[in-house]
Amino acid sequence: MSIIAPSKIRIDKWLFAVRIFKTRTLAADACKSGKIKINGQPAKPAADITLNDEIFIHKGPERKLLKVAAIIENRVGAPQAVLCYIDITPPEMNPHILLKLPGAFVTTPVRQRGTGRPTKKERRDIDNFNDQTKTDLPLD
């Protein structure tokens, strides 16, 4: 008995099988919300993919462009899953990844004093001030 590899498969099933999404339901929901495109066209969960199709994935802050290298139906381990696609994502598609390169630095935003929620030190100062004003009042 020989096992014949399929020539096409549903996009939600493939995304789950190659570990892009943790569940098939999450993959289907991403398709329904328009976050998955096959060759530039929005994909429904039941859309079929074949070899060499380009799949655009918008998942959270991350964007990926993958080329299908193998069609599999069942979920496989991570080392085998990465062999089923080729990541052709251009670096400019994910600018936040460029910030993680050596030599790149990010400055943390500075909150102006007196705006927003008080810091821990400012809260301690406020508590000390309130304690002093309560003890300074004469008791009649």
C-alpha positions as CSV (number, residue, x, y, z in Angstrom):
1,M,0.0,0.0,0.0
2,S,1.5,3.3,-1.1
3,I,0.8,6.7,0.4
4,I,0.1,9.3,-2.3
5,A,0.8,12.9,-1.3
6,P,-2.1,15.2,-2.1
7,S,-1.6,17.9,-4.8
8,K,-3.8,20.4,-3.0
9,I,-5.1,21.0,0.5
10,R,-7.3,23.5,2.4
11,I,-5.4,26.6,3.6
12,D,-6.6,26.3,7.2
13,K,-5.6,22.7,7.4
14,W,-2.1,23.4,5.9
15,L,-1.5,26.4,8.2
16,F,-2.3,24.2,11.2
17,A,-0.2,21.3,9.9
18,V,2.9,23.4,9.4
19,R,2.5,25.0,12.9
20,I,1.8,28.6,11.8
21,F,-1.4,28.5,14.1
22,K,-1.9,26.4,17.2
23,T,-5.3,25.2,16.2
24,R,-7.2,24.7,12.9
25,T,-9.9,27.0,14.3
26,L,-7.5,29.8,14.8
27,A,-6.3,29.3,11.2
28,A,-9.9,29.4,9.9
29,D,-10.7,32.5,11.9
30,A,-7.6,34.3,10.5
31,C,-8.8,33.4,7.0
32,K,-12.3,34.6,7.7
33,S,-11.0,37.9,9.0
34,G,-8.9,38.5,5.9
35,K,-5.5,38.1,7.5
36,I,-4.5,35.3,5.0
37,K,-4.0,35.8,1.3
38,I,-3.1,33.3,-1.4
39,N,-1.2,34.8,-4.3
40,G,-2.5,38.2,-3.3
41,Q,-6.2,37.2,-3.0
42,P,-8.0,37.0,0.3
43,A,-8.5,33.4,1.2
44,K,-11.5,31.6,2.7
45,P,-10.7,28.7,5.1
46,A,-11.8,26.1,2.4
47,A,-9.5,27.6,-0.3
48,D,-7.1,25.1,-1.8
49,I,-3.4,25.7,-2.1
50,T,-0.9,23.9,-4.3
51,L,2.9,23.8,-4.5
52,N,4.7,27.2,-5.1
53,D,1.7,29.3,-4.0
54,E,2.6,32.4,-2.1
55,I,0.8,32.9,1.2
56,F,0.7,36.2,3.0
57,I,0.0,35.9,6.8
58,H,-0.8,38.9,9.0
59,K,-0.6,37.5,12.6
60,G,-0.4,40.1,15.3
61,P,2.4,42.6,14.7
62,E,4.1,40.1,12.5
63,R,3.7,39.7,8.7
64,K,5.0,36.7,6.8
65,L,5.2,35.8,3.1
66,L,5.6,32.1,2.6
67,K,6.1,29.9,-0.4
68,V,4.6,26.5,-0.2
69,A,7.3,23.9,-0.6
70,A,5.4,20.8,0.4
71,I,1.8,19.8,0.9
72,I,1.0,17.9,4.1
73,E,-2.3,17.0,5.7
74,N,-1.3,16.0,9.2
75,R,0.4,18.2,11.8
76,V,4.2,17.4,12.1
77,G,7.0,18.4,14.4
78,A,8.6,21.8,14.2
79,P,11.8,20.6,12.5
80,Q,9.8,18.9,9.7
81,A,7.2,21.8,9.5
82,V,9.8,24.4,8.5
83,L,10.7,22.2,5.5
84,C,7.2,22.6,4.1
85,Y,7.5,26.3,3.3
86,I,10.1,28.8,2.3
87,D,10.1,32.2,4.1
88,I,10.4,34.9,1.5
89,T,9.4,37.8,3.7
90,P,11.3,40.9,2.8
91,P,12.9,42.6,5.8
92,E,11.1,45.9,5.3
93,M,7.8,44.1,5.8
94,N,8.5,43.8,9.6
95,P,10.3,47.0,10.7
96,H,10.1,45.9,14.4
97,I,12.5,43.0,13.6
98,L,15.1,45.5,12.2
99,L,15.2,47.1,15.6
100,K,16.4,43.8,17.1
101,L,19.6,43.8,15.0
102,P,22.9,44.4,16.7
103,G,23.7,48.1,16.8
104,A,20.1,49.2,16.7
105,F,18.7,50.8,19.8
106,V,15.3,52.0,21.0
107,T,14.7,54.8,23.4
108,T,12.0,54.3,25.9
109,P,9.4,57.0,26.0
110,V,9.8,59.5,28.8
111,R,6.7,60.5,30.8
112,Q,6.5,64.2,31.6
113,R,6.4,64.8,35.4
114,G,2.9,65.4,36.6
115,T,1.1,63.7,33.7
116,G,-0.5,60.3,33.9
117,R,-0.3,57.9,36.7
118,P,2.2,58.7,39.5
119,T,5.3,56.6,39.7
120,K,6.1,54.5,42.8
121,K,8.4,57.3,44.1
122,E,5.8,60.0,43.5
123,R,3.2,57.9,45.4
124,R,5.5,57.5,48.3
125,D,6.1,61.3,48.4
126,I,2.3,61.9,48.3
127,D,1.8,59.4,51.1
128,N,4.5,61.1,53.2
129,F,3.0,64.5,52.6
130,N,-0.4,63.3,53.6
131,D,0.9,61.7,56.8
132,Q,2.7,64.9,57.7
133,T,-0.3,67.1,57.2
134,K,-2.5,64.7,59.3
135,T,0.0,64.8,62.2
136,D,0.5,68.5,62.1
137,L,-3.2,69.4,62.7
138,P,-4.1,70.2,66.3
139,L,-6.6,67.9,67.9
140,D,-9.4,70.0,69.6
